[in-house]
Amino acid sequence: MSAEADGGTRGAPAAAEPETEVRDAVSAPDADGRPRRVTRRFPLFTRDTARPEGGGRAASGDAPAPARQWPILAVLSVVGLGLLVTAFDAFRVGLLLIGAALLGGAALRWFLPRVGMLAVRSRFTDIVTYGILGSAIVLLALMAQPKPWLEIPILDDALHFTVRNSQ
């Protein structure tokens, strides 16, 4: 902006200020390879959501669709196996498989740069969410009654108001 344009309050003549061009960063390209926006400022009305960090394909684009999304397919396969085992009356083992699948999803999200559709939110949020849910499912599966595989003495007071099996 020149001194005349802002009312002459800068005190420097217009010729002394070089004209600089500010170039904003280009956003992610669209399907044709052209940038959608050339400014970093968010528009007033958004028409799309940003892809999460690491949300690109896990394999190259010329690979078949299952190979491009192998991380989410691996997690969903183990969860499906856990549900199947749970349906056949081995609920503790099935729940341990489901919890392990979520913990495996957290590990994949941590170590791999691109995980495809396993990336839902930011990397940190995904790791924390998958980790807490997986840990909670594993912990509850280990503590499930009857005959828990894990007993935590401090939780005996919490179980005071629940029905216990006297056998």
C-alpha positions as CSV (number, residue, x, y, z in Angstrom):
1,M,0.0,0.0,0.0
2,S,1.4,3.4,-0.9
3,A,1.6,6.4,1.3
4,E,-1.0,8.2,-0.8
5,A,-3.4,5.3,-0.6
6,D,-3.5,5.2,3.2
7,G,-3.8,9.0,3.6
8,G,-0.1,9.8,3.8
9,T,0.2,8.7,7.4
10,R,3.3,6.5,6.8
11,G,5.6,9.4,6.2
12,A,7.5,7.8,3.3
13,P,7.1,8.8,-0.3
14,A,5.3,6.4,-2.6
15,A,8.4,5.8,-4.7
16,A,10.4,4.6,-1.7
17,E,8.2,1.6,-1.1
18,P,8.7,-1.3,-3.4
19,E,5.5,-3.0,-4.6
20,T,5.4,-6.6,-3.2
21,E,3.1,-9.3,-4.3
22,V,1.9,-11.6,-1.6
23,R,1.2,-15.2,-2.9
24,D,-0.9,-17.4,-0.7
25,A,-0.3,-21.2,-0.5
26,V,-2.2,-23.3,-2.9
27,S,-4.7,-25.8,-1.5
28,A,-5.0,-29.5,-2.3
29,P,-5.6,-30.3,-5.9
30,D,-9.0,-31.5,-7.2
31,A,-9.5,-34.6,-9.3
32,D,-8.1,-32.8,-12.4
33,G,-5.0,-31.7,-10.6
34,R,-5.9,-28.0,-10.4
35,P,-6.0,-26.3,-7.0
36,R,-9.4,-25.6,-5.6
37,R,-8.5,-22.4,-3.9
38,V,-5.5,-20.2,-4.0
39,T,-6.0,-18.7,-0.5
40,R,-5.5,-20.2,2.9
41,R,-8.6,-18.4,4.3
42,F,-11.6,-20.6,4.6
43,P,-14.6,-19.6,2.5
44,L,-17.7,-18.3,4.1
45,F,-19.7,-21.3,3.0
46,T,-17.8,-24.6,2.7
47,R,-18.9,-27.1,0.1
48,D,-16.5,-30.0,1.1
49,T,-14.5,-31.3,4.1
50,A,-10.8,-31.4,4.3
51,R,-9.1,-34.8,4.0
52,P,-7.6,-35.8,7.3
53,E,-3.8,-35.9,7.7
54,G,-2.7,-39.3,6.3
55,G,-6.1,-39.8,4.6
56,G,-4.7,-40.5,1.1
57,R,-4.6,-43.9,-0.5
58,A,-2.5,-46.5,1.4
59,A,-1.3,-47.9,-2.0
60,S,-0.7,-46.4,-5.4
61,G,-3.7,-45.3,-7.5
62,D,-3.2,-48.1,-10.1
63,A,-3.6,-50.8,-7.3
64,P,-7.1,-52.4,-7.0
65,A,-9.5,-50.8,-4.5
66,P,-9.0,-53.3,-1.6
67,A,-5.2,-52.9,-1.8
68,R,-5.6,-49.1,-1.6
69,Q,-7.6,-49.4,1.6
70,W,-5.8,-52.3,3.3
71,P,-5.5,-50.7,6.8
72,I,-9.2,-50.2,7.3
73,L,-10.0,-53.6,5.7
74,A,-7.5,-55.2,8.1
75,V,-9.1,-53.6,11.2
76,L,-12.6,-54.4,10.0
77,S,-11.7,-58.0,9.2
78,V,-10.4,-58.5,12.8
79,V,-13.5,-56.8,14.2
80,G,-15.7,-59.0,12.1
81,L,-13.8,-62.1,13.2
82,G,-14.3,-60.9,16.8
83,L,-18.0,-60.5,16.3
84,L,-18.2,-64.0,14.8
85,V,-16.3,-65.5,17.7
86,T,-18.6,-63.7,20.1
87,A,-21.7,-65.0,18.3
88,F,-20.4,-68.6,18.9
89,D,-20.5,-68.1,22.7
90,A,-16.8,-67.2,23.2
91,F,-17.6,-63.6,24.2
92,R,-14.4,-62.9,26.1
93,V,-12.1,-64.0,23.2
94,G,-14.3,-62.2,20.7
95,L,-14.2,-59.0,22.7
96,L,-10.4,-59.3,23.0
97,L,-10.2,-59.6,19.2
98,I,-12.3,-56.4,18.8
99,G,-10.2,-54.5,21.3
100,A,-7.0,-55.7,19.7
101,A,-8.3,-54.6,16.3
102,L,-8.9,-51.1,17.6
103,L,-5.4,-51.0,19.2
104,G,-4.0,-52.3,16.0
105,G,-5.8,-49.4,14.2
106,A,-4.2,-47.0,16.6
107,A,-0.8,-48.5,15.9
108,L,-1.3,-48.3,12.1
109,R,-2.4,-44.7,12.4
110,W,0.7,-43.9,14.4
111,F,3.3,-45.6,12.2
112,L,2.0,-45.4,8.7
113,P,2.0,-42.1,6.8
114,R,-1.0,-43.0,4.7
115,V,-3.8,-45.2,6.0
116,G,-6.6,-44.4,3.6
117,M,-10.1,-44.4,5.2
118,L,-8.7,-45.4,8.6
119,A,-7.9,-41.7,8.9
120,V,-11.1,-40.0,10.1
121,R,-9.9,-37.1,12.1
122,S,-6.4,-35.7,12.8
123,R,-3.7,-38.2,13.5
124,F,-3.6,-37.4,17.3
125,T,-7.4,-37.6,17.7
126,D,-7.5,-40.9,15.8
127,I,-4.7,-42.5,17.9
128,V,-6.3,-41.4,21.2
129,T,-9.8,-42.4,20.2
130,Y,-8.8,-45.9,18.9
131,G,-6.4,-46.4,21.8
132,I,-8.9,-45.5,24.5
133,L,-11.8,-47.5,23.0
134,G,-9.5,-50.5,22.3
135,S,-8.0,-50.4,25.8
136,A,-11.5,-50.1,27.4
137,I,-12.9,-53.0,25.5
138,V,-9.8,-55.2,26.3
139,L,-10.0,-54.2,30.0
140,L,-13.7,-54.8,30.3
141,A,-13.4,-58.2,28.5
142,L,-10.7,-59.3,30.9
143,M,-12.8,-58.2,33.9
144,A,-16.1,-59.6,32.7
145,Q,-18.0,-61.9,35.1
146,P,-18.2,-64.9,35.8
147,K,-14.6,-65.9,36.5
148,P,-12.7,-62.8,35.4
149,W,-9.3,-63.2,34.0
150,L,-8.2,-59.9,35.6
151,E,-9.1,-58.7,39.1
152,I,-8.4,-55.2,40.2
153,P,-8.8,-54.9,44.0
154,I,-9.6,-51.2,43.9
155,L,-12.7,-52.0,41.8
156,D,-14.2,-54.3,44.4
157,D,-15.9,-51.2,46.0
158,A,-17.3,-50.3,42.7
159,L,-18.8,-53.8,42.3
160,H,-20.4,-53.6,45.8
161,F,-23.7,-52.5,44.3
162,T,-23.7,-55.1,41.5
163,V,-25.1,-58.6,41.8
164,R,-22.4,-61.1,42.4
165,N,-22.5,-64.8,41.7
166,S,-22.0,-66.7,45.0
167,Q,-20.7,-69.9,43.3
